[in-house]
Amino acid sequence: METNINIKHYTKLDGKTFAFFGEFNYFPDYHIRRSPERLVEALGGKILSEVSPSLNYLIIGEKRGKGRSDAIRDAKKLNDKHQATIQVLTEKEFLNLVCPKIEKCVFAFIGTFSKGIEGIDGGAAALLSPYHVQLIDTVAPHLDYLIIGDRRGKGKTTYIRDAEEYNSKGAQISILTETQFFDLLSHQKNPTHVTKLDLPSLIMQLRNVLDPKRIERALQMLQKESYHLYTDIKDDFVGGIVKSQTNPDLQYSCFMSEHGEYTCYDNDLNQCMGLQGKVCKHIIVLLLGMSQSGGMKPENAYHWAKNCYRKKPKNNDHISSEMLLRYKSAQLGEIDWRPIETIPEDYYAT
């Protein structure tokens, strides 16, 4: 089964010029081409190898790449001198730019989802309702998207076969796995009137501002066993203690602020090796645990995480050391600091 999106759902890039510097950390496999450059060409755009006045978009990948800093500097010089109007986009901004549109499209779902829909009131319709899509329960020539759940479902093979047969006769049905579906949703422009999230919707939206692989690792941690999260939340700050899955004597003290500050230290005050310039899985466990328990609004968790995007962790162990001391005192019974408990079943529905 070939899974990707039909070209009819894309916005054409005819006549637009692009230059890429720095490798991409992540490129969704639902696209009709397997690299950013080939996708641009398929949509009618042109790839340039250097920054010049004729360049429309300069795309900066998250990973290192030769000439990346020079390209940004050259684009700024040309723009400042009014010799060009070059839009400098991050990797995620580029993915949003070329994301296929789903508004007013026709969707069908088959197979049971392992994550993302069963836990949402209203199912798939709740996720898609802001985009005014039409949901049908069969495969038809006018279908735009057929979404295949990872788990078994009655009629799954028949749906896929029918969609492929219609496509062979000229239909333009995009067949996507559930992971591709969530990637597609995460790169859609959020409707401005959507201000409230539940936990599964939060997880979907976080994929657009945090590392999707780290989100999956955090979910695996929460699904594997119960956690006693010692948390501290204020109007502009959330912190807590997250235990290691592999070492029972190791805990991580982490925090995130409303203004995009974050960090994570172990109980020896060594900075978490999982950070590497981005929000780590322990902080994500904290955000999801607090959101599920009601200690933090999911929409706040999303906006705070969004404010951390492209920011490096704060090199300050003061807050973390205070929380670790408080945690040790709680373990000794010297203070009353009661944890919230996470339940694995709550995260299998996401």
C-alpha positions as CSV (number, residue, x, y, z in Angstrom):
1,M,0.0,0.0,0.0
2,E,1.5,3.3,-1.1
3,T,0.6,6.1,1.4
4,N,1.0,9.8,0.5
5,I,-1.1,12.8,-0.4
6,N,-2.4,13.6,-3.8
7,I,-0.9,16.7,-5.4
8,K,-4.3,18.3,-5.8
9,H,-4.3,19.1,-2.1
10,Y,-1.2,21.3,-2.3
11,T,-0.8,25.0,-3.0
12,K,1.3,25.4,-6.1
13,L,4.6,27.2,-5.8
14,D,4.9,28.1,-9.5
15,G,7.7,30.7,-10.1
16,K,8.8,30.8,-6.5
17,T,12.5,30.3,-5.7
18,F,13.9,28.4,-2.7
19,A,17.3,27.8,-1.2
20,F,18.0,25.3,1.6
21,F,20.8,25.4,4.1
22,G,21.1,23.0,7.0
23,E,19.6,19.5,7.1
24,F,16.1,18.9,8.2
25,N,15.6,17.2,11.5
26,Y,12.2,15.8,10.4
27,F,10.3,15.6,7.1
28,P,6.9,14.0,7.1
29,D,6.7,10.9,4.9
30,Y,3.1,11.7,3.7
31,H,4.5,14.2,1.2
32,I,4.4,13.3,-2.5
33,R,8.2,13.6,-2.5
34,R,10.7,12.4,0.0
35,S,12.8,15.5,0.4
36,P,12.0,19.2,0.8
37,E,13.9,20.1,-2.4
38,R,12.1,17.5,-4.5
39,L,8.7,18.6,-3.1
40,V,9.3,22.2,-4.0
41,E,10.2,21.1,-7.6
42,A,7.1,18.9,-7.8
43,L,4.9,21.9,-6.8
44,G,6.4,24.1,-9.5
45,G,9.1,25.9,-7.5
46,K,12.8,26.3,-8.4
47,I,15.8,25.5,-6.2
48,L,18.7,28.0,-6.0
49,S,22.1,27.1,-4.6
50,E,22.9,30.5,-3.2
51,V,21.3,33.6,-1.8
52,S,20.6,36.2,-4.4
53,P,18.1,39.1,-5.1
54,S,16.0,36.6,-7.1
55,L,15.5,34.4,-4.0
56,N,12.0,34.3,-2.5
57,Y,12.5,31.8,0.4
58,L,15.5,30.9,2.4
59,I,14.9,27.7,4.4
60,I,17.0,26.9,7.4
61,G,17.1,23.3,8.6
62,E,17.4,22.5,12.3
63,K,20.6,20.5,11.8
64,R,23.9,21.9,11.0
65,G,24.8,22.6,7.4
66,K,27.6,24.2,5.5
67,G,27.0,27.9,4.8
68,R,23.9,28.2,7.0
69,S,25.1,31.3,9.0
70,D,26.4,33.0,5.9
71,A,23.2,32.5,4.0
72,I,21.1,34.1,6.9
73,R,23.6,37.0,7.0
74,D,23.5,37.5,3.2
75,A,19.7,37.4,3.1
76,K,19.5,40.1,5.9
77,K,21.9,42.3,4.0
78,L,19.9,42.1,0.8
79,N,16.7,42.8,2.7
80,D,18.1,45.7,4.6
81,K,19.4,47.3,1.4
82,H,15.9,46.8,-0.2
83,Q,17.6,44.7,-2.9
84,A,15.4,41.7,-2.2
85,T,12.4,40.5,-0.2
86,I,13.6,37.2,1.1
87,Q,11.5,35.3,3.6
88,V,13.7,33.4,6.0
89,L,11.8,30.3,7.3
90,T,12.7,27.7,9.9
91,E,12.2,24.0,9.1
92,K,8.8,24.0,10.8
93,E,7.6,27.2,9.1
94,F,8.5,25.6,5.7
95,L,6.5,22.5,6.6
96,N,3.5,24.7,7.5
97,L,3.9,26.6,4.2
98,V,3.8,23.4,2.1
99,C,1.3,21.5,4.2
100,P,-1.5,20.1,2.1
101,K,-4.9,21.7,2.9
102,I,-7.7,19.7,4.4
103,E,-10.4,22.4,4.8
104,K,-13.8,21.3,3.3
105,C,-12.3,17.9,2.2
106,V,-14.0,14.5,2.4
107,F,-12.6,12.0,4.9
108,A,-13.2,8.4,5.7
109,F,-11.6,6.3,8.5
110,I,-11.1,2.6,8.8
111,G,-9.3,0.4,11.3
112,T,-8.9,1.0,15.0
113,F,-6.5,3.8,16.0
114,S,-3.8,3.1,18.5
115,K,-3.7,6.7,19.5
116,G,-5.3,10.0,19.0
117,I,-9.0,9.5,18.3
118,E,-10.7,7.1,20.8
119,G,-9.9,9.4,23.7
120,I,-11.5,12.4,22.2
121,D,-15.2,13.2,22.7
122,G,-16.7,13.0,19.2
123,G,-13.8,11.0,17.8
124,A,-12.2,12.1,14.5
125,A,-15.0,14.6,13.9
126,A,-13.9,16.6,16.9
127,L,-10.4,17.0,15.6
128,L,-11.6,17.9,12.1
129,S,-14.6,20.0,12.8
130,P,-12.7,23.3,12.8
131,Y,-11.8,22.6,9.1
132,H,-15.4,22.0,8.0
133,V,-14.7,18.6,6.5
134,Q,-17.2,16.0,5.5
135,L,-17.0,12.6,7.1
136,I,-18.3,9.5,5.2
137,D,-18.3,5.8,6.2
138,T,-17.5,4.4,2.8
139,V,-14.9,4.7,0.0
140,A,-16.2,6.7,-3.0
141,P,-14.6,8.4,-6.0
142,H,-15.1,11.8,-4.5
143,L,-13.2,10.9,-1.3
144,D,-10.2,13.1,-0.6
145,Y,-8.6,11.3,2.4
146,L,-8.8,7.7,3.6
147,I,-7.1,7.3,7.0
148,I,-6.0,3.8,8.0
149,G,-5.8,3.0,11.7
150,D,-2.8,1.0,12.9
151,R,-4.9,-1.7,14.5
152,R,-7.3,-4.1,12.9
153,G,-10.8,-3.2,11.8
154,K,-13.6,-4.8,9.9
155,G,-13.4,-4.0,6.2
156,K,-9.9,-2.5,6.4
157,T,-8.5,-4.5,3.5
158,T,-11.6,-3.8,1.4
159,Y,-11.4,-0.1,2.0
160,I,-7.8,0.1,0.9
161,R,-8.4,-2.1,-2.2
162,D,-11.4,0.0,-3.2
163,A,-9.5,3.2,-2.8
164,E,-6.6,1.9,-4.9
165,E,-9.0,0.7,-7.6
166,Y,-10.7,4.1,-7.8
167,N,-7.3,5.8,-8.0
168,S,-6.3,3.5,-10.9
169,K,-9.4,4.8,-12.7
170,G,-8.6,8.5,-12.2
171,A,-9.8,9.2,-8.6
172,Q,-7.5,11.2,-6.4
173,I,-7.8,9.6,-3.0
174,S,-4.9,10.2,-0.5
175,I,-4.3,7.1,1.6
176,L,-2.7,7.9,5.0
177,T,-1.6,5.9,8.0
178,E,-2.8,7.3,11.4
179,T,0.7,8.6,12.1
180,Q,0.7,10.5,8.8
181,F,-2.8,11.8,9.6
182,F,-1.6,13.3,12.9
183,D,1.5,14.8,11.2
184,L,-0.8,16.4,8.6
185,L,-3.1,17.8,11.3
186,S,-0.1,19.2,13.4
187,H,1.1,21.3,10.4
188,Q,-2.3,22.8,9.6
189,K,-2.8,26.4,10.4
190,N,-4.8,26.5,13.6
191,P,-8.2,28.2,13.3
192,T,-8.1,31.3,15.5
193,H,-11.3,30.4,17.3
194,V,-9.9,27.1,18.7
195,T,-8.9,28.0,22.2
196,K,-9.6,24.9,24.2
197,L,-7.8,21.5,24.0
198,D,-8.2,18.1,25.6
199,L,-5.3,15.8,26.2
200,P,-5.3,14.0,22.8
201,S,-5.6,17.3,21.0
202,L,-2.8,18.7,23.1
203,I,-0.5,15.8,22.1
204,M,-1.4,16.4,18.4
205,Q,-0.6,20.1,18.6
206,L,2.6,19.6,20.6
207,R,4.0,17.7,17.6
208,N,4.2,21.0,15.8
209,V,6.4,22.7,18.5
210,L,8.3,19.9,20.1
211,D,10.3,16.9,18.8
212,P,7.6,14.2,17.8
213,K,10.0,11.4,18.7
214,R,10.4,12.8,22.3
215,I,6.6,13.1,22.6
216,E,6.4,9.4,21.7
217,R,9.0,8.5,24.3
218,A,7.2,10.5,26.9
219,L,3.9,8.7,26.0
220,Q,5.7,5.3,26.2
221,M,6.9,6.2,29.7
222,L,3.4,7.2,30.8
223,Q,1.9,4.1,29.2
224,K,4.4,1.7,30.8
225,E,3.8,2.4,34.4
226,S,2.1,4.7,36.9
227,Y,4.0,7.8,38.0
228,H,4.0,9.8,41.2
229,L,4.7,13.3,39.9
230,Y,5.7,15.8,42.5
231,T,4.6,19.0,40.9
232,D,4.8,22.7,41.6
233,I,2.7,25.1,39.5
234,K,2.3,28.8,39.6
235,D,0.8,31.3,37.3
236,D,3.8,31.5,35.0
237,F,5.8,28.3,36.0
238,V,5.4,24.6,36.3
239,G,8.0,22.3,37.8
240,G,8.3,18.8,39.2
241,I,10.1,15.6,39.8
242,V,10.1,12.8,37.2
243,K,11.7,9.5,38.1
244,S,13.9,7.6,35.7
245,Q,12.5,4.5,34.1
246,T,15.8,2.7,34.1
247,N,17.3,3.7,37.5
248,P,15.1,3.7,40.6
249,D,17.6,5.9,42.4
250,L,17.6,8.6,39.8
251,Q,15.1,11.5,39.6
252,Y,14.9,14.4,37.3
253,S,14.0,17.9,38.4
254,C,12.6,19.9,35.5
255,F,10.6,23.1,34.9
256,M,9.1,25.2,32.2
257,S,8.0,28.8,32.3
258,E,5.3,30.7,30.4
259,H,8.1,32.8,28.8
260,G,9.9,29.9,27.2
261,E,12.5,29.0,29.8
262,Y,13.1,25.4,30.6
263,T,15.6,22.9,31.9
264,C,16.1,19.5,33.5
265,Y,18.7,18.2,36.0
266,D,19.2,14.8,37.6
267,N,19.6,14.4,41.4
268,D,23.3,15.0,41.1
269,L,22.6,18.3,39.4
270,N,23.9,17.1,36.1
271,Q,21.9,18.6,33.2
272,C,19.7,16.0,31.5
273,M,21.5,14.4,28.6
274,G,18.2,14.2,26.8
275,L,17.9,17.9,26.4
276,Q,20.5,18.5,23.6
277,G,19.1,22.0,23.0
278,K,15.4,21.0,23.1
279,V,12.7,20.1,25.6
280,C,13.4,16.6,26.9
281,K,10.9,13.7,27.5
282,H,10.9,14.3,31.3
283,I,9.5,17.9,30.8
284,I,6.9,16.5,28.3
285,V,5.9,13.8,30.9
286,L,5.4,16.6,33.4
287,L,3.2,18.7,31.0
288,L,1.1,15.7,30.0
289,G,0.7,14.5,33.5
290,M,-0.3,17.9,34.8
291,S,-2.7,18.4,31.8
292,Q,-4.4,15.0,32.4
293,S,-4.8,15.5,36.1
294,G,-6.3,18.9,35.7
295,G,-3.4,20.7,37.4
296,M,-2.7,22.6,34.2
297,K,-4.9,23.6,31.3
298,P,-3.8,21.8,28.1
299,E,-4.0,25.0,26.1
300,N,-1.5,26.6,28.5
301,A,0.8,23.6,28.2
302,Y,0.7,24.0,24.4
303,H,1.4,27.8,24.5
304,W,4.2,27.5,27.0
305,A,5.8,24.7,24.9
306,K,5.4,26.8,21.8
307,N,7.3,29.7,23.6
308,C,10.2,27.3,24.1
309,Y,10.5,26.6,20.4
310,R,14.0,27.3,19.1
311,K,15.2,28.3,22.5
312,K,18.0,26.5,24.3
313,P,17.6,25.2,27.9
314,K,18.3,27.6,30.7
315,N,21.7,26.9,32.3
316,N,20.5,27.5,35.9
317,D,20.2,24.7,38.4
318,H,18.9,26.9,41.2
319,I,15.2,26.0,40.8
320,S,16.0,22.4,40.1
321,S,18.1,22.1,43.3
322,E,15.4,23.6,45.4
323,M,12.8,21.1,44.1
324,L,15.2,18.2,44.7
325,L,15.8,19.3,48.3
326,R,12.0,19.7,48.7
327,Y,11.5,16.2,47.2
328,K,14.0,14.6,49.6
329,S,12.3,16.3,52.6
330,A,9.0,15.0,51.4
331,Q,10.4,11.4,51.2
332,L,11.7,11.7,54.7
333,G,8.3,12.9,55.9
334,E,9.6,16.3,56.9
335,I,7.2,18.3,54.7
336,D,3.8,17.6,53.2
337,W,4.2,17.4,49.4
338,R,1.7,15.1,47.9
339,P,2.2,13.8,44.3
340,I,-0.3,13.3,41.6
341,E,-0.5,9.8,40.2
342,T,-0.7,9.0,36.5
343,I,-2.6,6.0,35.2
344,P,-1.2,4.2,32.1
345,E,-4.7,3.6,30.7
346,D,-5.3,7.3,30.5
347,Y,-2.5,7.6,27.9
348,Y,-3.4,4.6,25.7
349,A,-6.4,6.6,24.5
350,T,-4.2,9.4,23.1
